[in-house]
Amino acid sequence: MQLQTLKVQIDASVAWIWLNRPERANALNAEFWREFPQLLQWVEQQPQVKVAVLAGEGRNFCAGADIELLATLAEVGSAGECAATARENLRREILHLQDGFTAIERLRVPLIAAIHGACVGAGVDLIAACDLRYSSADAKFSIKEIDYAIVPDVGTLQRLRHVIGLPTLTELAYTAETFQADKARQIGLVGAVHESREVLYDKVRELANVIASKSAVTVRGIKHNLLYSRDHDVAEGLEHVATWNASMLLSDDLRQALSSARRRS
């Protein structure tokens, strides 16, 4: 693919996706929001890929939304003679940005975030949509939008309450506190903190390979049902997974697993 803000490398069954604007601390511009969902679609079409990893080039994972993008949105919201039309256009732009991160949830394979350096603002929105998150010890985080008089609008408020809990999310969103990797681990934002970026990538690679060694159709089913159950009550989630397994349970992978179990017993 011809990419300006991202790059991708496939290592066996794992796709490594890199935010690739290191000169701007991987700030997310309009081109990123065009390329990112297209790249995820491309990754999903690669039959060997069973897991994806998201990382950042340079000194930081992601400095949030590019300031030029924010300026453009402000212009959209005030352009033209009709205020209602301008606000409608701005709403459409925000929905477009939201859809760029929702594309992570549409991606059938798990996406693991490997975070180093700064991860602020829209960078937090980005990792909130990922299936798993891990960091190096130098990582620092901030839900920064309130300092720019912006209500976070591309996923942090909606997704992170299921990860770190509503009271913790509320405090961090109101204060824009910059917190370090140890606190991120304590509140459950990341699953583990590793001593360096190199160790982080090694550990994430090991985890990705473990997941890739499992039944691909089952991993995809677990992701789908986890997301469904997040947004529905227990009874609805149980009904949904019953229907899922009624159609997907009897796979070649299940038959092979049962055959192996019988040979071992």
Secondary structure, DSSP 8 states (H G I E B T S, - for coil): ---SSEEEEEETTEEEEEE--GGGTT-B-HHHHHHHHHHHHHHHT-TT--EEEEEESTT-SB--B-HHHHHHHHHHTT-SS-HHHHHHHHHHHHHHHHHHHHHHHHSSS-EEEEE-SEEETHHHHHHHTSSEEEEETT-EEE--GGGGT----SSHHHHTHHHH-HHHHHHHHHH---EEHHHHHHHTSSS-EESSHHHHHHHHHHHHHHHHTS-HHHHHHHHHHHHHHHTS-HHHHHHHHHHHHHHHSS-HHHHHHHHHHHHH-
